[in-house]
Amino acid sequence: MDNAHDKDKEIPDDLHDRMKAFLDFDSLPRIRSKELEGISGELKQNDDFFNVQEIPLWEPDNNGTNCIAVIRRKGATTKAVQEKLASLFGCKNFHIGYAGMKDKHATCTQTFSINVQNGLTKFDHVLSIEEIVNTIESNTDEPTLEVVGRPAFNSKKIRRGQLKGNIFKILITNLNVSIEEGLKRAHKTLSDLKTKAIPNYYGIQRVGKRGQSSIEGFRLLWKVQKYVTQQTENARLRKNKNVASSGFDGKLCNVDKSQTPPDKVEEVQEAELNETIQGDSRKRSRDDFDHEGLNVSKKKFRKWCKSCGMGSIESFGQKLKLNAFQSGVFNRMLAERINSNLFMEDLVGDLVMSQYGGKPKIKDTAEYFTDKTKYGSLTFTCPMIGKRVSSTTGKPKEIEDACLKEIGLSRTCFNLLGLDGSNRPGRLLVDSMGIEITKDIKERGILFSFTLPKGSYATSVIREFM
């Protein structure tokens, strides 16, 4: 029995086992044709075999005090590099900007911004480009950092999401077939995928090995769901008590039928009843949540979170676990589209967007956006359940609701925790990919080279070939 289950004995055994299967990354279906064989082999045997290079969204404007530096490192997370740079320059972490999180077990070339004027405690002057480079590369402690090219100044810092995409070069080694046979299989799979698309799964580094990080996030949300259920029941009991004390007998005595359309009478009566019972909503505190008819005090909810051992729900560690679970739920919703043979279709009720991002639009007719050459690489989306997520309708919503029902959670508990949501493209087109045998006899394997939009995971692409 794993640690997540040991920490919360109140999760039923059958639900816990079901969650492990629900969130297991290796169990997600592939889209390649079933008759095609994979190359097997090993991914990420060492950091040199997994290379990622960021594609910036814009070029520096050569003004301001934010130094834009392209930095290469191995075996370190983006967060670790941010902390290292803050330590080297004697500033706060938020003075160091970056566009996206990169994997630890890789060789990464990524752009950072360093505010060399505000908050520096180790320098009493605005640093020159040469001083900045020397400060970064003089560091001998792990992680070691290398500046690529010449940095430049910019008027604004780099913020999350400000990148076009990433270029990957990934070496698969230790194949269980000959190199030549592996190359042949890889090219057959690529030809097959070009007629389809690739599931835009969140990668294993996001959801955790065997979904472990996701299960930790579920444990937190399961506690919140119990809280929501109890508060909903309390609200129902209070409402019944208030209805009884008000003497309401179900008759439409307060509705002027002569001024109200017949099909709206019950709706107007229900609104008047709710106003009588709940009071004027404008009197509620701005610090209250109001989701699906459940009014909860933020202050009381946060106090409850600490009392049940959840700690601060806004801490970086807690958010990582919760985001991992959100990603696991997204993966399972996407898997259901594949299992239902609906992966290559955009259904009526889907939210449709480009794989490169943008604002999703509802597909309200069967003919909507059928001309892919005119509208670009359009795809249905699946939700990262949380705040500010646009809603689907019809069959797509049924698939989403069925996944949530399977794990016993409502959308309310995601909202109570203040989790940001989004609509993520479901299909991923890889227009061009290089596949070749490495020339170095010491590193024999198959090298894959390709470019992905921001937010997409190379491991989700490579697994189609494995």
N, C-alpha and C positions, 0 to 999 in steps of 0.2 A: 504493500500500500504506500502511495507516494506522500510526500510532505504536505501537499496541498490538502489532501483528504484528512491527514492527521490533525491539521490546524482547525478543521471545522467538522466535527462529528455530526452536525445537524444536517449535512447534505446526505440524502439517502444514497445507499450504496448503488442502487440501480441507476440513479441519475448521474452519479459520479462516473460510473463505467461508461454510460452513454455519452457523457461529455468528452471523455478521452477519445472515443471513436469519432465523435462529431468534429473535434478540433485537430485530429491527426493529419498533418500535412501530407504524409506519404500515402494516405488513403484517398486523396483527391483524384478524381478521374483525369486522364490525359485525353487530348483531342485527336492525337494522331491515329491513323487507321490501325485497327487491331492486328492486321496481318503483318504489319511492319515490326521488325525487331530492333531493340535498342542496342546501344554500344556498351552499356554498363560502364565500368571504369570508376575512377575516383575524382571527385571535385574538391578543389582547395587542398591539395596535398601539402602545399606550403603557400605563403603569401605571394610569392613571385608568380604563381600560376593563375592568379585572379587579379586582373588589372582593370581599374575603372578610372576614367578621366571625365571630369565635369565639363559640360558645354555651357558657358555663361550666357545669361540673357542679354547683357549689354556690355559695352566697352567703357572703361573709365573715362571721365571727362577732363582729367588733368587739373582739377580744381579741388579745393577743400582740404580737409585734414584726415580723411579716411584713406589709408594706404591699402590698395587692392593688390594682394600678393597671391600668386599661385604656388601652392605648397604640396610637395609629395612626401608621403610617409608610408610606413608598413606597420602592421600589427597594432593599430591604435584606432579607437573610435573618433568620430568627429568631436564629440564632447571632450574627450581627453586632449585633443589638439587645441581646442578652444581654451581649456584650463591651462595648458602649457604656455600658450601665447600670452594669456593674461598674467601668468607668473613671470615670464621673461620681461614683459614691459611694465609690470607693476600696476596693473589696472584691474577693473572689475570684469567679470566674464561677459557682461552685456556690452562692453566696449569692443568685443570681438564678434564680428558678424559672419555668417555662413548661409548658404542657400539650401543645403540638404544634408541629411544624415547619411554617412557612408559606413560600409561594413568594416568591422575590426580586422577580420582575417582576409586581408587583401592589400595590394599596393594601390594606393589612392592618390590621384592628382586632383586637388580641390582648391577652389578660390576662397580666400578669407579677406575680410576687411578689418583693419586695425586702426582705431582712432588714436592718433599719435599726439593729440593735443590735450584732450580731456581725461583727467583721472590718472595720468601717469605719475607714479611715485618714485620711480628709479631715474627719471630724467627731468631736468629743469628747463628744457628747450624743445622746440619742435624738431623732430628727428628728420634727417635727410634719408633718401632712398638707400644710400650705402650703409648708413648706420642701422637702418631697419634690417637689411639683409644680414649684416654681421651679427646683430643681436639674435636673429632666428637661427642662423647656422652655427653660431658658437656654442649652442647647447649640445652637451655630450650625454645628457641623461635621456633615458627612454621616455617618450618616443623621440627619436632623432628626426629632424625636419630638414627638407631640402627645398630651397626656393627655385622655382622653374621660371626662366625668363626674367625680365626686369619689371619690378612692381611699378605702379603708377598711382597717383592720387585721384580721389573722387569726392564729390560734394556730399554724397550720402553713403551710409553703410549698407552692406549686403544684408538682405532680409530673407527669411525662410521662403522657399518657393521661387526665388528669382534665378531660375536656370531653365534652359531649354530641354536638356536631357543629359544622357551619359553615354560615353563610348566604352564598350567592354571588349576585353581580350581575355579569353578563358581557356585554359589548357586542361583537357581531360586525360588522365594518365592511367596506367595499370588496367588497360582494357582486358576483358576476358575472351576477346577474339583477336585476330591479327590486326595490325594497324591498317592494312589495306582493306580488310573486310569491314572494319569499323568505319573507315572513310566512305565506303560504298553505302553502308547502312545510313550514315548521317545525311548523305546527299539525297537518298530516297525519302527520308523523313522530311527534309527541307522542301522537296518538290511537293510532297503531300500537304505540308502546312501552308504553302503559298496559295493553295486552292481554298484554304479555310482561314483560320485565324488562331491565335494562341490565347488561352484563358489568362486574364490579367490578375492572377492570384497574387496576394501578398506572400513574400518569400518566407522560407523557414526561419531566417534570421529575425523576422518580425514576430512570428507567432510562437517561436521557440521549438526546440527539438521535441517531437511527439506532442506538440501543443502545450508544453508545460507552462510557458509564460501566460498563454491564453487561459489555462485552467486557474491560475492564480487570480487573473482578472475576473473570471466567473465566480470564484469564491466571494469576492467583494460584492459583486452585483447580486448574488444570491441572498446575501444579508439584506441588501437594500430592497430586494423584491419582497422579502418577508415583512419589512417595515411598511412598504407600500400597501401590501395586502391588509395588514392590521389597521393602518390609518384609513383605508377605504372602508373597511368594515365599521370602524368607529363613526365615520362620516355617515354611513348608511343608517346606523342606529340613531344618531342624532337627528337625521332628517325624518325618520319615521316618528320619532318622539315629537318633533316640532309639528309635523303634519297632524298628528293626533291631537295635540294641544290647540292647534289652530281651528279645529272643528271642520276641516276640509272634508267634504263627502264625495269628491270626485265629480260633482256637477259643475257645469260651465256657467255658474251664476254671475261671475264677474266679467264676462265677455259680452260686449255689445254685438250680437249676431247680425244686426242690420248693417253694421259698419265693417264686418269681418267676413271675407270669403269663406264659404263652407269648408274648403279643404285646409284652411289656416286656423280654424277655431281651436283645435286641440293644441297646435303649436303655440298660439298666443296664450292660452290658458296655462300651459306648462311653463312658459317664460315668467308669467306673473307669479306662479307658485314658487319657482326658484328664487325670485327676487324677494318674496315674503320670507322664505326660510333662511336664505343665505345673507340677506341684507345687500345694501348697495356695494358693489364691487370696488367702487372708488375709495371706500373706507379701508380697504385692505392695505397692509404695509407693502411698500415697494420691495421689501426684502423677502416677500413670500413667493413660493413657487405656486403655480396654478396650472396643473397638467391633468387633462382628461377629467375635469371636475373635482380634482383632489387639491385642496388648498393646504399647503404645508409651510410652516415657518422655516426659513433658511437657518436662522439661529438655532432653533430646536433640532433641526435635522443634523447640522454639523456637530452639535453637542452629542447627539445620539451616536454619530459615527465614531467619535472619540471614546464614548462609553463602552462600545462593543468591540474595541480593539482595532478599528480600522485606521486609526491615526488621522493625519491630515489628508483629505481626499485630493488636495491640490499639490501634494508633494510630487517630485519628479519620478520617484520610484513607483508610487501608486498609479500615476498616469501611464507609465510604461506598461504596467500589467493590464490596465483597463483598455489601452489602445491595442494591445496584443489580442485581447478578447474580441474587441470590435472587428479587428482584421480577420480573426478566425471565423466570426459569424459571416462576414462578407464572403470569405472563401467558400463556406458551405452553401450560401445562397447561389453563388456562381456555379458550384458543382451541381446543384439541383437543376439549373438550366441545361447543363450538359446531359445529366441523367434523364431529363424529360425530352431530349432531342429538340430543345428550343434555343440552343446556343447560337446558331447562325441566323436566328430570326429576331427582328425587332417587333415586339407585339404591340397591339393597341393598348395604351395605358402605360407603356414604357416611357422612361425619361431617356432621351437620346442626346448624345453629345459626341464631339470629336475625341479620338483617343489622345489628342494633344491637349485636351482641357477645354475650358470655356463654360458657358452657361448652358445647363441641360434644358431641353425643350420637350414638352409632353407630345407623344405620338398619339393623336386623337383619331386618326383614320388609318385604314389599311394601306393607303397609297402614300402616306406621309413620308417624305425623305427616301423614296425608293431609288432616286437617281444618285448613286454614290459618286459618280464622276463629277457631278455638279456640287455636291455638298461635302465632299472629302471623306475621310476615314471615319464614318459615323458608326456608333455602336450603342447598344442599350447600356444602361448603368445598373449597378447594384449599390445599395446604400451602406455607408459606415453609419450605423444607427447612432443618433445623437441629435444635438441641436442644429437648427438651420438646415435640415435635410428636406429637399423637395420630395413630395409624395407621389408615388405611382398609383395606378388604379387597375382594376380588372385582374387579369391573370397574374401579372407581375407582382401585384400586392398580395395575392393569395399565396404565392411562393414565399415571399418574405414573412408573412404572418405564420405560415406553417413552420418555418425554421425557428421562429421565436417561440412558438407553442411547444415545439419539441424539447426545448431547453427550459421551459417554464418561466420565461422572463417577458415582461411587458416593455414597451417603449418608454413608459413613464420612469422606470428606474434608471435608464440611461440619461434621461433629461434631468432627473433630480441630482445626479452627480455632476451635472454641467459639462458632460462630454461633448466636444465638438464633433459634428458629423459632416459627411460629404457624400456626394454622388460620384462614384468612381467608374470609369469605363470598364465594361466587361470583356470586350474583345481587344486583342492587341495584334496589329499587323507588323510583321518584320519584313520590310520591303527588300532589303539586301542583307546578305550574311556571307561572310567568308569562312570556308571550312577547308583546312589544310593540315597536312602532316608536318610536325615540327622538324626542322633540319638538324637541331642539336641532338646528337646521339645520346647524351646524358639525360635528356628530358623528352624521351619519345612519347608522343601522344598526339591527340587531335586538337588543333587550336581553332576556336570559334571567335569570330570578330563581328560585332554588330552594334547598332545604336538603338537606344530605347528612349521614349519620352520620360520626362521627370516622373518620379513616383512608381515606375515599373521596375520589377525585380528580374535580374538576369537569371537567378536560380529557377524562376518559374518558366523561363524559356528553355534553359538547358535540360530541365527534367523531361521535356518532350523527346529528347534525343537519347536519354539514358536507358 
